[in-house]
Amino acid sequence: MALAPSNLTRPAASSVLLREHLFTRLDTTHNCLIVRISAPASTDNNKTPLISSYIESKNDRNMWYRVNAGNANMAAFFHF
């Protein structure tokens, strides 16, 4: 299984409404190695812009990986 560059590139967070109340909740995860954000698939949830803008606002070390249908085998993902 090859890792596609598009799965490793964090989307730009330009023109995104900064949701400080959610940033505050994410701040509680600062000592976590992995943070998983989940919600039903919908353009109304805006999970990707939320996390991308949070990472950009913190200017902290991070790794971005976009999971999609082709990544259904999580054991293969963690093999890397």
GULO-614594 format. One record per residue: x, y, z of N, C-alpha, C in turn; residue in one letter. Coordinates in steps of 0.02 Angstrom, whole numbers, plus 32768, in hexadecimal, padded with zeros to 4 digits. Layout:
XYZXYZXYZA;...
***
This chain:
802A7FC58000800080008000802C803E8000M;802780677FCD804E80A47FC9802680DE7FE7A;804A810B80088029814680248028817D7FF0L;7FED81927FDD7FE681C67FAA7FF6820A7FC9A;801B82357FA5802A82787FBE7FEC829F7FD2P;7FB582957FAE7F7882B97FBF7F5D82A68003S;7F6D826A801A7F578254805D7F8382718094N;7FBE828A80827FED82A380B47FF282EF80B6L;7FCD8311808C7FD0835A80877F94837A80AAT;7FA383A480DC7F6D83C681007F4F83FC80D4R;7F0D83FE80CE7EEC843180A67EF8847780C4P;7EFC84A880997F0484ED80B07EC7850280D8A;7ED2852C81097E9B854181357E8585898127A;7E9285A180EB7E7F85E680DC7E3485ED80D7S;7E1B862780E87DD3863780E47DA88607810FS;7DC285F481487D9D85C781747D8A85EE81B3V;7D4D85E581C97D36860282077D5985DE8241L;7D7F860482697DA285E682A27D7085DB82DAL;7D6B859D82EF7D3B858A83237D6085818365R;7D6985BA83877D9185BB83C47D77858C83FAE;7D34858383FF7D19855684327D2F850E8425H;7D3584FB83E57D4D84B883D57D9984B483DCL;7DBB84EB83CE7E0484ED83D87E1384E08422F;7DEB84FE844E7DF584F484967DEE84AB84A9T;7DBE848A848B7DB5844284997DF0841A847ER;7E08842D84437E42840A84267E818416844EL;7E868450846F7EC1845E84987EC9842A84D0D;7E93840B84E57E9883D8851A7EBA83998501T;7EC3839284C07EE2835684A37F2D83618495T;7F48839984AC7F8C83AB849A7FC0837684ABH;7FB6835084E07FE6831C84F37FD882D884D3N;7FA782D484A97F96829684877FC1828D8449C;7FD58250843B7FFC824283FF7FD0824183C1L;7F92822A83C97F64822583907F21824183A6I;7F038268837B7EC0828283887E95826D834DV;7E5E824D835C7E2F823783277DF08261832DR;7DDE828182F67DA182A882F37D70828282C6I;7D35827782DF7D04825482B67CC0827582BDS;7C9B827382877C57828C82837C3A82708242A;7BF98270823C7BDB825781FD7BF6827D81C1P;7BFD8259818A7C148278814C7BE282AC8135A;7BFA82E9812E7BCE831F81187BF9835D810ES;7BE6838780E07C0983C680D87BF783F68110T;7BC283E881367BAF8413816E7BDB840A81ABD;7BFD83D181B17C2783C581EC7C6983E981E9N;7C8583F081AF7CC4841581A67CFC83FE81D4N;7D0583BD81DA7D3A83A182047D7E83B581E9K;7D8883AE81A97DC983BC818B7DDD84058195T;7DB2843681847DC6847C818F7DD2848C81D9P;7DAB846D82067DB68479824D7DFC84648262L;7E0F842782527E50840E82687E8984318244I;7E81843E82047EB5846081DF7EC184A681FBS;7E8B84CA820A7E93850E82257EAF850C826CS;7E9D84DA82927EB884D282D67F0484C782D3Y;7F19849982A87F61848B82A17F8684CA828BI;7F6A84ED825B7F8A852A82427F8F855F8279E;7F5B856582A27F5C859882D77F908588830DS;7F9F854983177FCE8535834B801685358332K;8020853082F18063852D82D4808E84F982F9N;807184BF83058091848A832B80A2845082FCD;80CB8422831480DB83E782EC809C83BD82E2R;809683A182A7805B8378829A806A834A825FN;803F83198258804082EE821D7FF882E88206M;7FEE82F381C77FAA82F081AA7FA382B08183W;7F6E828C818F7F5F825281667F14824F815BY;7EFF8252811D7EB8824F810B7EA6820780FCR;7E7881ED81247E6081A8811B7E2681AA80EAV;7E28817C80BA7DF18177808A7DE0812D807FN;7DB2811F80547D9A80DB80497DD380AB8037A;7E0680C480157E3E809980027E6A8085803CG;7E5E80A480767E86809680B17E5E806C80E4N;7E31804480CD7E05801E80FA7E2C7FEF8128A;7E657FD881137E8D7FAA813C7EBD7FD38168N;7EA67FE381A47ECE800D81D17F0D7FE881E8M;7F0C7FA681EA7F487F8281FD7F807F8F81CCA;7F6F7F93818C7FA27FA381587FBC7FEA8162A;7F90801881757FA5805D81817FD8806081BAF;7FC9803E81F27FF68041822B803680198221F;80377FEF81ED80747FCB81DC80AB7FFC81C8H;8098803481A980C98066819380E1808D81CEF;
***
